[in-house]
Amino acid sequence: MVAFGHNNWLKSISEADADLRFIAPESKVEPRKVNSKTDAYSFMRLLFASLLGESKVSDDGSIDFPSSHAFINTKDWKTICNWCRTPVKQRPNNLIDVIRLLRANLYQATTNKNLDRRPSKQIKKLTKKQKMGLAGVTSSFIMAITLLIAFSPPDEIEKKDKQSLPLQSVTKQTAEERFESLPKTIQDNLAIGKKAPEVTKIHPSTFEMGDQQNIGDDNEKPIHTVTIPTGFYISASEVTFDQYDLFALSTNRPLPSDNGWGRGNRPVINVSWHDAKSYTQWLTQQTDENYRLPTEIEWEYSVRAGSNTSFWYGNDVNPGYSVCDGCGSQWDGKSTAPVGSLLSNPLGLFDMHGNVAEWVEDCYHDDYTDAPTSNTIWNSGLCDSRVIRGGSWFDIPRVGRSATRYRADPNLKASNWGFRVTREVKTPSNL
């Protein structure tokens, strides 16, 4: 990104070579600097121009910052504007954070009519060479954002933070501050020398749970407000054959069938609720952390990712987002797909709709009457059935909606059932 590559071969950079508005000031003078901070400068200014128009970036490199954006909430828009400022210390340390923030706003429709799109200054005229260069860079920039959104690889900075942070004294640090200080993703070491599934941090929140479109079954009603007072970690992908087979071989359990579709990075199938529970208990023993299946509350909050629609990306199924019988993927109605084959939701979670339906921790109840209003495992009643969520490669799109839930005998296994895991955040009450 730095000076669009010009630092590699030019002794100096002029307007004949590049649009200087998108080049960090320290890259224009000798000794010219080439580092991640100059990358961040160019990246953020190209992003800003993409969001609001080139005219918002003035000839001298200054930016006319509108107070709001139509599709980004006020707090996050302020953060983006601060990241676009010239001082080095205000530039983002990690561009993955920028993409994640954008993703979190991308599917939340707003009707902000106060967006100021008026150009602050006349658009400067570029030479033919500059226009060609800027067009190429813009195409590359869009492609880079697409790849980052699709795969969101962890930055080197984040890799250093993959291990759990020690619990600090509650007198020195509030619960909220401690949660914020925890790493965004964790992949615990297993006692046998391998790795547990990578899990992603989900913040405390409150949301509406149930059939918000009034198109679902009676067991999705009544809609009720639920609070998640303590955040948690949930696996970014469904547990794979590689991960489950490691457990099975270590505990002398039979390996589940893959139906001839392949093992490796495909989600494990043909496992019962009891098998899934045994796997989480094994993870707990291997890591000395608290693993379990997600509660229904955790699962629905995670799939919604801030949305109130049938799917996290809208009310209608779109190709490229889900694997089901009619979702538009190459695996529809045929088999599972390797985990992470399609886009993640704004929380960074893959295959929440479709691929395999997922066991959760709770007992099945016929509806949400007397359901918990705060995150907990709902285990009251006879509990002869457990809950399955999310739909699968075998199911029609309707079964994969965010609110859909159905019962299953915990002893049964199927080629379209799997699971993902939750890792609890340690607090003084569960130490």
N, C-alpha and C positions, 0 to 999 in steps of 0.2 A: 504493500500500500504506500510506503513512504515515497512521496513525490512521484507516484505512479511508476517507480522503477528508475527514474532519472538519476538518482543518487549513484547508481552503479557506473555511470559512464560520462556524466556531464560535470565539468568543473564549476559551473554556475547554472542557475535556472532563471530564465526570463519568461515573459508572457508569450514569447514565440514558441516556447517549449511546453508550457503547461499552464493551467488555470491556477494562478497563485493563491486564489481564495481558499483552495482546498489543501494547501501545503502548510505544515506547521512552521511558525516563524524561525525556529531553530534549525530548520532544514534548508532555509534560504541563504544562510550566511556561513562563512567559514569560521571554525571547522564545523561542517554540517553534521548534525546528529542523525543517526539511524537507530531507532529503538522502538519498543512497543508503545511508548507514549506518543511518538510521532505518528505511528500507525493509528493509534486511537483518535488523534486529532483529525486525520484525513477521513477515517471511517465515520466518525460522528457527523462531520460536516456534509459528507455525501448523503448520510442517512437523513439529516435535517433537510437538505435540498430535495430529497426524494419525498419526504413527508409534506413539505409546504411549498416547494418551488424554488428554483435557482435564485430568483430575485431577492429572497430573504437573506442571502449571503452577499454582503456588499463588496464593492471593489477593494476596500482595504482589509477585507477578511472579517470585519465585524458582522454580527448577526442581529437582525431585528426580531426579537423574541415575542411572539404573540402570547397572550396570557393563557390561552387554552388551545386544545385540539379536539376535533369532532369525535375521534375514536379512541382517545387516550384519557384516562382519568386525571384529574387536576394534580394529584400528588405525583403520579408517575411522569406526567408532562413536565413538571418542575424539575424532576430528577434528570430527564433527558436534556432539558435546556442547560442545566448546570454542567452536564457532561460535555456539552458543546462549547463551553467557554475556553478561552485561550490558555489561562494558567495551567501549567503542567499538573499541579496537584489536584485540579478539578476534573481531569480527564479520567474515564473509567479504567480501572486496573484490569478488568476482565471483560472482553467483548461478549462472552457467552452470557453474562449478566444482562447486557443490553438486549440481546435477542430474547432472553426469557421474559424480560419486562414487556417487550413489544408483544410477544405471544400471549401474555396474560391479558392484554387489552384487546387483542385482535378480534376475538369472537364475542366481545361484550358490546352489543349495539347501544349507542348513545344518540341523543338528538341535540347535541350542543350546537345551538345556532349562533353562538357568539364568536365563532372561529374567524379570525382576521386573516383573509387571504390576499389582502391588497399588497402589491409590491411596494417596498419602501423606497426603492430607487429604480431608475430605468435599467432594464436588463442590459448588461454590457455586451458589446459586440465581440465575437471571438473570430480569430483567424480560421481559415478552413482546416488547418492542421490541428488547431485546438479543438474544434468541433468534432473532428474525427476521433481525437484522443479521448475527449470527454464522453463521446458515445460509447467507445469501447470500454472505458472504465466503468460507466454506468451499467453496461451489460454484465461486466464481471462482478460488479458490486451486487446486483440483483441475484446473480447466480450464487455468490458467496452467502448471501442471506438465506437463499433457498436451501443450500446445503447445511448451513448452521441450524436452520429450523428443523430440517428433516432428521439430522443426526445428533445435534447438540453434543459434540465430544467434549469431555472435561478439559479445562484449561490446565496448564502446568501448575498454575498457582493453586487451583482447587485440589490437584492430586496430593499436595502436601498436607491437606486437611481431611483426608479420608478416614482417619481414625477418630474414635470418640474423644471428646474433650473431657477432662476431669471435672467432676462436680465441685463447684466453688461454694464457699459458705454463703448461705442465704442471707446472712447479715451484710455481706459485701455486694451481693448481686441479686436483683429481683429475678423471679421466675421468667418474666418476659425477656429480660436482658440475657439470662443464661440461654434461653431457647434461641434467641437471635445469634448468639455466639457459636452455636453448634454448626458443624459443617453442613452444606446443602445436600451432599450425598455421602454415604458411608458404605464401605464394603469390608466387613469384619473378617479378621483372620480366623480360620478354623484350627482347632487343636491338632488336627491331622495334617496340617501344612497347606491346605487349600484355602479358597475364599468362599465366603457366604455370598448370596445374591446381593447386588448393589441395591440400596434403598435410598429413597428421595425424601427430603424433609417436607412435611405438610404443616402449615401454620395453624394455630388455634383460630376458630372461626364460628360463625353462626349461619345456618342456611335453612331453606325450606325443603323438606324431604317428602317425596311422594309424587303422585300424578298431577303435575301442574298444568298439563294440557287437557285434562279431563277426557282422556282417550284410553286409559288403562283399565286394568281389572280391579275388582273390589279390594284385593289384597294390597293395593298401592294407596289406599285411602284410610283415614283422612289425611290430607296434607297437614304437616305439623312442623313447627320451628324447633330445630335441634341445635344445641351448642356443643362445640368441641373445645372444652376449656384448656386442655393440654394438647399440644401438637404431637405428632407421631411421625414415624418413617414408614413408607410402604415401598415394596419392590417396584422398580421402574417397569419391569417386564414380568410376565407370567413365569413361574418357575419352570426351567427347562429340563430336558432329559439329562443333559450333562450334570446339572446340579442335583437332580433327584437320584440319578444313578450312583453318584458318589455316596449319598446317604445309604442307598439300598445295599451297595457292596460293603460299606463299612459296618452295617448292622445285620448282614446275612439275610436280607429280605429278597424275595423274587423280584426281578426286573419287570416293570409293566410293559405290555406290548406297545409297539409304536405303529401298529397296523400296516407296516411296510412302507411308511412315509419317510422314515429316517429319524434319528435321534438328535444328538448334538444340540443345536440351538433352537430346536422346535419345542413348543410347550409340552411338558409331560402330560400324558393322557392316561386313561384307564386306571385312575387312582381314586379311592374312596375318600370320604371325609376323614375317616380314621387314619388313612395313609397320610393325608395332608397334615393332620394334627401331629402325627408321629414325626414327620419331617420338621415341623416347627419346634417340637420339643428337643429334637436332636440338635438343631441350630442353637437353641438356648444352652444346652450342655456344652457344645463345642466352643461357644463364644463368650459364655458367662454374661450374655445380654438377654433381654426378655423378648423372645420371638413368639408370634402366634398368628392365626388367621385374622384378617381384618374383621372388625365389627361391621354390621350392615351400615351403620352410620358413617364409619370411615370410608367404606367402599363407595357409597353413593356420593359423599362429598368429593372423593377423589375422581370419580368419573365425571361429575358435573364440572369441576374446575371453574367454578364461578358462574356457570350458565344456568338458565332455568328452562332450557329447551329439551326436546326429546333426546337429542344427542349433544355432546359437548360443542359440536360445530354447527348445530341448527336443528330444525324440526324434520328435515328430509335427509335421507341417506345420500351421500356423495361419494363417487369413486375416489379411492386413495386414502380413505379414513378408516374403513372397517373391513373385516373378513366375515361374510355371512352368506347365506343363500339368497343372493340378489343385491349385494353391496358393491359389485363392480370390480372385484379383485380377481386375479387369476386362480385363486384357491377356492372361490365361492362354491359351496356345495360339494367339494371334492376332498379337501384335507385341511389340516392346520397349515399355517404359514410360519416360517422362522420368526421368532419374536422380534419386534422392532422393524418389521418390513414396511410398515406404513407410518404415517405421521403420528407423533405423540400429541397428547393434549397440552394445553398451556402450563400444566404442572409438571410436564416432562414425563408423563406416564404413557406407556404404549399398550395398545390392544385392550383398552378398557371396554370397548364395544366389539364383541365378536372374537374370532379366533378360537378360544375355548371359553365356555362358561366357567365361572369361578366359585368354588366353595367359600363361604364366609363362616365366621365363628358361631353365629347366633342360631338358636332354635327357630323353627318356622312357626309363625302365627298367621292366622287367617286374614288379619288386617292390622292397622296401626292403632286400634283402640288400646289405650293404656300403654302405648309404646314409650320407651324412655325419651326424655327431652334433653338429656345430656349424654355424651358419648359413653356407652357402657355395653357389655355383652348382654343381650336379652335372652336369658336362659330359663325363664319361668314356664311352667306347664309340663306336659309329659315329655316333650322333646324327642318324639319318635321320628321327626324329620328335621333336616337342616336346610339352610337357604342356599340357593344357587343364584348368581347374578351375572349379567353381562351378555348373554347370548353367545353364539358360536358359529363356526364355519357351516354348520348343519342347519342352523335356524334362520327363519325369515327375519328381515330387518326389525320388525316390531318387537321381537323377543330381546333384542339387544339395546332397547331404550334405557336411559339412565334410571328410570323408576321401576322397570320390570323386575319382578322377583318371583321365584317359584320354588316349590318344595322338592326334596329328594331324600330318599332313604340313605342315611350315612354309610351304609354297608355296600351300596351299589357303586359300580364303576361304569364309565362310558367313554367312547372315543372322542367325545366333544366336551368333556369336563376336565378341568385342571384347577389351578389355584395360584395365588400370589401371597406374599407374606407381609406382615406388619412387624416392625421393630419398635418397641415402646421406648419413649424418652424417660430416662431415669430421673425421678424426683425424690425428695426426701421421704415420700410415702411408699415408694417401691424399691428403695435401696436395700 
